[in-house]
């Protein structure tokens, strides 16, 4: 067997699906003092009744290059959401 590679075939498959993390989330989440800052989602900040709640629900699943395309498609339509909070 190769010195760098796994010794068993089962390990090779398990290692292929292992996520590579650049930042250890657990270490940094413990350093956040204000509990409001832990949730960075739209719903966590504004709730379900905010101006962009409907757009957030649709666009939160879009990733990468497709985000710009989907965002532009949503901007073409008229606003059909809830009340606009000016406060």
ZADO-1210 file (C-alpha; in nm, 4 decimals, padded with zeros to 6 digits):
<atoms>
<atom x="00.0000" y="00.0000" z="00.0000" code="UNK" pos="1"/>
<atom x="00.1030" y="00.3598" z="-00.0561" code="UNK" pos="2"/>
<atom x="00.2471" y="00.5322" z="00.2530" code="UNK" pos="3"/>
<atom x="00.0180" y="00.8337" z="00.2119" code="UNK" pos="4"/>
<atom x="-00.2980" y="00.6464" z="00.1184" code="UNK" pos="5"/>
<atom x="-00.5392" y="00.4361" z="00.3254" code="UNK" pos="6"/>
<atom x="-00.4673" y="00.0713" z="00.3896" code="UNK" pos="7"/>
<atom x="-00.8194" y="-00.0613" z="00.3369" code="UNK" pos="8"/>
<atom x="-01.0644" y="-00.0013" z="00.0518" code="UNK" pos="9"/>
<atom x="-01.3405" y="00.1072" z="00.2951" code="UNK" pos="10"/>
<atom x="-01.1230" y="00.3853" z="00.4339" code="UNK" pos="11"/>
<atom x="-01.0730" y="00.5265" z="00.0849" code="UNK" pos="12"/>
<atom x="-01.4478" y="00.5723" z="00.0336" code="UNK" pos="13"/>
<atom x="-01.4984" y="00.7212" z="00.3801" code="UNK" pos="14"/>
<atom x="-01.2152" y="00.9670" z="00.3295" code="UNK" pos="15"/>
<atom x="-01.3565" y="01.0830" z="-00.0050" code="UNK" pos="16"/>
<atom x="-01.6756" y="01.2088" z="00.1650" code="UNK" pos="17"/>
<atom x="-01.5039" y="01.3785" z="00.4580" code="UNK" pos="18"/>
<atom x="-01.5653" y="01.7548" z="00.4559" code="UNK" pos="19"/>
<atom x="-01.2658" y="01.9846" z="00.4460" code="UNK" pos="20"/>
<atom x="-01.3089" y="02.2797" z="00.6817" code="UNK" pos="21"/>
<atom x="-01.0846" y="02.5846" z="00.6563" code="UNK" pos="22"/>
<atom x="-01.2151" y="02.7298" z="00.9852" code="UNK" pos="23"/>
<atom x="-01.3095" y="02.5472" z="01.3034" code="UNK" pos="24"/>
<atom x="-01.6653" y="02.6713" z="01.3707" code="UNK" pos="25"/>
<atom x="-01.6763" y="02.5465" z="01.7283" code="UNK" pos="26"/>
<atom x="-01.3724" y="02.7459" z="01.8327" code="UNK" pos="27"/>
<atom x="-01.5031" y="03.0746" z="01.6916" code="UNK" pos="28"/>
<atom x="-01.8688" y="03.0392" z="01.7961" code="UNK" pos="29"/>
<atom x="-01.7590" y="03.0260" z="02.1587" code="UNK" pos="30"/>
<atom x="-01.5966" y="03.3689" z="02.1283" code="UNK" pos="31"/>
<atom x="-01.9141" y="03.5533" z="02.0219" code="UNK" pos="32"/>
<atom x="-02.0329" y="03.7579" z="02.3210" code="UNK" pos="33"/>
<atom x="-02.3766" y="03.8713" z="02.1941" code="UNK" pos="34"/>
<atom x="-02.6174" y="03.5820" z="02.1268" code="UNK" pos="35"/>
<atom x="-02.7936" y="03.7853" z="01.8543" code="UNK" pos="36"/>
<atom x="-02.4815" y="03.7669" z="01.6387" code="UNK" pos="37"/>
<atom x="-02.4724" y="03.3867" z="01.6260" code="UNK" pos="38"/>
<atom x="-02.7605" y="03.3607" z="01.3759" code="UNK" pos="39"/>
<atom x="-02.6637" y="03.5508" z="01.0605" code="UNK" pos="40"/>
<atom x="-02.9724" y="03.4532" z="00.8596" code="UNK" pos="41"/>
<atom x="-03.2421" y="03.6960" z="00.7430" code="UNK" pos="42"/>
<atom x="-03.5029" y="03.5312" z="00.9655" code="UNK" pos="43"/>
<atom x="-03.2711" y="03.5553" z="01.2643" code="UNK" pos="44"/>
<atom x="-03.2283" y="03.9292" z="01.2131" code="UNK" pos="45"/>
<atom x="-03.5655" y="04.0537" z="01.0859" code="UNK" pos="46"/>
<atom x="-03.8055" y="03.7634" z="01.1439" code="UNK" pos="47"/>
<atom x="-04.0608" y="03.6239" z="00.9006" code="UNK" pos="48"/>
<atom x="-04.2472" y="03.9534" z="00.8476" code="UNK" pos="49"/>
<atom x="-03.9641" y="04.1674" z="00.7118" code="UNK" pos="50"/>
<atom x="-03.9511" y="04.3307" z="00.3699" code="UNK" pos="51"/>
<atom x="-03.7236" y="04.0679" z="00.2176" code="UNK" pos="52"/>
<atom x="-03.8557" y="03.7561" z="00.3939" code="UNK" pos="53"/>
<atom x="-04.0120" y="03.6087" z="00.0799" code="UNK" pos="54"/>
<atom x="-03.7007" y="03.6766" z="-00.1281" code="UNK" pos="55"/>
<atom x="-03.4809" y="03.5291" z="00.1426" code="UNK" pos="56"/>
<atom x="-03.6840" y="03.2078" z="00.1503" code="UNK" pos="57"/>
<atom x="-03.6395" y="03.1638" z="-00.2251" code="UNK" pos="58"/>
<atom x="-03.2788" y="03.2794" z="-00.2614" code="UNK" pos="59"/>
<atom x="-03.1258" y="03.1167" z="00.0467" code="UNK" pos="60"/>
<atom x="-03.0917" y="02.7866" z="-00.1434" code="UNK" pos="61"/>
<atom x="-02.9217" y="02.9403" z="-00.4502" code="UNK" pos="62"/>
<atom x="-02.5415" y="02.9233" z="-00.4490" code="UNK" pos="63"/>
<atom x="-02.2605" y="03.0491" z="-00.6668" code="UNK" pos="64"/>
<atom x="-02.2981" y="03.1902" z="-01.0151" code="UNK" pos="65"/>
<atom x="-02.6721" y="03.1177" z="-01.0291" code="UNK" pos="66"/>
<atom x="-02.7419" y="03.3616" z="-00.7435" code="UNK" pos="67"/>
<atom x="-02.6986" y="03.6713" z="-00.9650" code="UNK" pos="68"/>
<atom x="-02.9276" y="03.5249" z="-01.2300" code="UNK" pos="69"/>
<atom x="-03.2004" y="03.4335" z="-00.9817" code="UNK" pos="70"/>
<atom x="-03.1722" y="03.7694" z="-00.8022" code="UNK" pos="71"/>
<atom x="-03.2180" y="03.9572" z="-01.1304" code="UNK" pos="72"/>
<atom x="-03.5216" y="03.7457" z="-01.2174" code="UNK" pos="73"/>
<atom x="-03.6802" y="03.8311" z="-00.8827" code="UNK" pos="74"/>
<atom x="-03.6134" y="04.2032" z="-00.9306" code="UNK" pos="75"/>
<atom x="-03.8104" y="04.2076" z="-01.2583" code="UNK" pos="76"/>
<atom x="-04.1405" y="04.1320" z="-01.0855" code="UNK" pos="77"/>
<atom x="-04.3443" y="04.3691" z="-00.8724" code="UNK" pos="78"/>
<atom x="-04.3246" y="04.3592" z="-00.4945" code="UNK" pos="79"/>
<atom x="-04.5864" y="04.1224" z="-00.3536" code="UNK" pos="80"/>
<atom x="-04.4553" y="04.0795" z="-00.0004" code="UNK" pos="81"/>
<atom x="-04.5765" y="04.1957" z="00.3370" code="UNK" pos="82"/>
<atom x="-04.5864" y="04.5389" z="00.4924" code="UNK" pos="83"/>
<atom x="-04.2780" y="04.7573" z="00.4599" code="UNK" pos="84"/>
<atom x="-04.1349" y="04.8438" z="00.8000" code="UNK" pos="85"/>
<atom x="-03.9829" y="05.1927" z="00.7966" code="UNK" pos="86"/>
<atom x="-03.8812" y="05.1904" z="01.1620" code="UNK" pos="87"/>
</atoms>
